[in-house]
Amino acid sequence: MPPRVLVYWLAALLGLVPARVALGEATLDDEAAEELLWEALAADASAARSVAVEAPSPGIAGGGGLLDMALILDVAAAWFSDEEPLQTGAHDPSRTGFNLQQLEWALEANVDPFFRFHANLVFSQFGVEIEEAYARTLALRGGLQVRAGQFLTRFGRLNETHPHAWHFLDQPLVLGKFFGGENSRGLGVELSWLVPLPWYVEAIASATDAAGGCCARSFFGNDDLGVRGVEDLLATLALKQFFPMGHDLSLLLGASGQFGPNASGLGNRTMILGGDMYLRYRPTRSALRQSLSWQTEVLWRSRQVPYDVLQDLGLYSQLVWQWSPRWETGLRYELVTGIDQDPLDPTWTGSRARYSWQATHYPSHFSRLRLQASADMPTWRDQPIYALMLGLEVLVGAHGAHAF
């Protein structure tokens, strides 16, 4: 049987052409039979387009698109060798016993062809807070994008992420000390620009409120002195660059800065500068989806106070190895310096180092179990603070992919 006859018979079985075309193949020449086949395929495609156009929108009433929703639960059992663990993160396990880190409700949807909506609502044992709620543009030209609302600033690498995107159960000490327990965030506006260069370069600038002990600790903090001019806003600048180094290795480098007023006196200012690096090795030909990543951030802070300038430094560096799709392990080192007579942290008078280890099991893409052990060594304490934590995270619903 000629190959064309086989093709026509297959098309007939799939319902793409009438059976008479296949049966009549013996009496039609090749050109005529092929023409009938293409006509049938065109009619089928046209019918499919009509159905797609006439189908009702899947979005909720009043919205422009499908609303993706997810609930993410993070709970942990913990043991600390000291009754005062000195954790700096609002979502950290912070006492011996059971800890509800958070229940996060994440929502995303396209509003229309011009804006996308994002929101993250966090439920705790004692209330609900709006962690993020903002609109992001979709249609600006020239590589520009704008965000407006309440959002985590894009300082460094870890600050803009939520706890379910962390490799460790608790927030790095330096972020809690410099920014606050909820990381740096606020109400405001942000402009980002994808710079037209041969490699990936993104420039970011934002202006947000400088108040809030949760998220602007080094600035106005809990003393909301209001906005009398642009000098009373918190400005964040960041530059992010990405370099692919072959098929298996990639490097991301970033530099960030925050500038704003603090509450220690009229005209006193705070500046935080940071650099971040993320190096990832992932062999593309590995069937086990193995990867090894090294992430480091260094932050330096300078604060004007009456008759003095206070300066301190902090960093963390972590190495995470995923040796199979369901297992990973990681090590993290942290160091944060202290200052005598610091009005924000009067007891943090010396340096503090913390060593952490974690092992994580992923039963599926929607759950993970994490065991973490740490040794925290504040120099102003007689004894280190040891900790052991077991965390469970589960996710239900539709949740977008995290950034690289």
Secondary structure as UniProt FT lines:
FT   HELIX           3..13
FT   TURN            14..15
FT   HELIX           19..23
FT   HELIX           24..26
FT   HELIX           30..54
FT   TURN            61..62
FT   STRAND          68..80
FT   TURN            90..91
FT   STRAND          97..110
FT   STRAND          115..124
FT   TURN            125..126
FT   STRAND          127..137
FT   TURN            142..143
FT   STRAND          144..152
FT   TURN            156..160
FT   HELIX           163..165
FT   HELIX           173..178
FT   TURN            181..182
FT   STRAND          185..194
FT   STRAND          200..208
FT   TURN            213..215
FT   TURN            217..220
FT   HELIX           230..232
FT   STRAND          234..245
FT   TURN            246..248
FT   STRAND          249..261
FT   TURN            263..264
FT   TURN            266..267
FT   STRAND          269..281
FT   TURN            284..285
FT   TURN            287..288
FT   STRAND          291..305
FT   TURN            306..307
FT   STRAND          308..324
FT   TURN            325..326
FT   STRAND          327..336
FT   TURN            340..341
FT   TURN            346..347
FT   STRAND          352..364
FT   TURN            365..366
FT   STRAND          367..378
FT   TURN            379..380
FT   STRAND          385..397
//
